[in-house]
Amino acid sequence: FPQSHRRDEQQVESFAANWNGTFLDRTLVGLVGWRRDEAYNAGYLAKTGADELADLNNLVLNSGGNTLSAETFSWSVVGHLPNRWSPRGTRLSMHYGRSENFSLNATPHDFNGNELESPSGQTREIGFTASLFDGKFVSRVNWFETKLRNRGLSGMDNVYSRFINQGILKIYGNLLE
């Protein structure tokens, strides 16, 4: 296979807003966050000349050339047991949160090399923290559930990407036609 030389381009514009506040004599803490991202992604291949060297003045759009955008929203709340209700040197807290995420720089491909939507996910978590002996011993227990969309295949994703990038799957597809 002939060697190819690649140039990738990404431009990202982001805007975020956060709020954090306490209530009820600092026993209740809240956090809310919102973020908007917009990214332009493109990949270019440099054609090789007769001398088999890459001609960087002859770039061809190979992948992307599109704009991705996403908005994510997250929030959480932490409740601390008031000091007057717990033994001296002891602190007990409970937390709950929901968050969304989005990966702008990862563009997964299917087996045929077609681009899929960027990976995204949602997480929900709940747990508690116990602090004893004036913070000398701290234990945190957390349960969470994450749901992912458009995630690449673990382990195999790199193999497919190599086949796609080297044109093996495209050549194989041409042979079948």
N, C-alpha and C positions, 0 to 999 in steps of 0.2 A: 504494500500500500504506500502511495506517495505520502511524504510527510506534509503536514499542513501547519501553518502558523496562525495563531488565533489572537485576537484582541477583544477583550470584553469591556463594556462600558456600562456604568450604572450611575444614575443621578437620583438622589433621594431628597424629598422635601417632607418635613415632619412638623406637626403642630401638636402640642400636648397641654392639657390642663389638669391640675390636681387640686384636691381639697383635703385637708386633714384637720380634724377638730376634736376637742374633748368636751364631755358633758358630765353632769352629776359629780362634781368635785373630782374630776379626772378618773372616775371609775369606768367610764364608757368612752372609747376612742373609735372614731370613724375615719375612713379613708375612701375617697372616690377618685377615680382617674379615667380620663378619656384621651385618646390619641388618634390622630389621622396621619397616615403615611401615603405618599404617592411616589412611585419609583418608575423610572424609565430604564429598561434593560435591553441590551443588544449585544450580540456576539458576531464578530466579523472574522472571516477566513481570508488569509492572504494567498492569492494564487501564486504558484511557482512559475518562474520563467523557464526558458530553455536551459539555463544553467542550473536548474533544480534549486535555486535560492528563492526565498520568499520575496515577492515584490510588494513592499508595504504601501506602494502607491496604488495598488490594484486590490482593494479590499471588497469583499462581497458579503452582504448581510447573510449570516448563516442561521441565527436563531434570535428570537425576541423581536426587538424593534417595536415593542409594545409598552404600554403604561399600565402598571398595576396600582390599585389603590385599595386601602382598607381602613376601617375604623374599628378600634377596640375599646371596650369599656370594662373596667374592673372596680370592685368595691370590697371592703372588708370592715369588720367590726370586732373590737376586742373589749371584753368586759372583765374588769378587775374586781375581785371580792374586796369590799371596803376594809381598810386596816383594822377598824374597830370590831369587825366580825371575825377576825382570824387571830390565832396566837401570835405573840411577839416574834419577829424574825421570819414569819411565814407569809408567803404571798401566793395566791391562787388566781389564775386568769384563764378565760375561755376565749377562743377565737373562731370566727367563721368568715369565709371569703369566697368570692367568685371572680374569675378573671378570664379574659380572652387573649389570645395571642395570634400572631400572623408573621410569616417569614417572607420578607420581600426579596431576599437574595437567593432563595432556593426555588428553582423551577424544575419540578420533577417531570419526567417523560414516561410515556407508556412504552410497551414493548416495541411498537413501531416507530418510536422517536417523536411522536406528537407531544406537544407541551400540554401539561395539565395545569389546573389552577394551583396557585401557591399553597403550601401547607398552612393549616390554621388549626386552632384548637380552643377548647374551653376546659377550665379546671375549677373544681369545687373542693374546698377543704374545710375541715372542722377539727378542733383539737383543744388541748388544755396545756397549761404550763404550771408547774409547782416549783416554788422557790423556798428552800429551807435554810435555816442558820444564817440569816441576813444575806442571802444570795450566794453562800459558799457551795451549796448543792442545788443545781437547777435541772429539772427533768421536763422535757417537752414531748408530748404525744400528739401525733398528727395523723389524720386519715384524709386521703385525697383521692379524687377520681378525675382523670384527664381523658377527654374525648378528642381524637385527632382526625382531621380530614386531609386527604391528598398526601398522606405520608408515603415516602418511598419505601420500597421493600428492604428490610434490614439485611445487610450482607449481599444480597443479589443486586441491589440498586447500582452498586459500583460496576458490576459485571455488565449489566444492561447499558449503562452510560458509556462504558468503553466500546462496546459493540456499536452503539449509535454514533459516537464521535468518530470512530474509525471507518464508518460507512459499511461495516460488515452486514448489518441488517438490511440496509438499502440494496446492497449488491445481491444478497440472498433473495430479497423481494423481487428484484428484476429477473432473477433466474426462474422464479416460479411463474412469472407472467408469460 
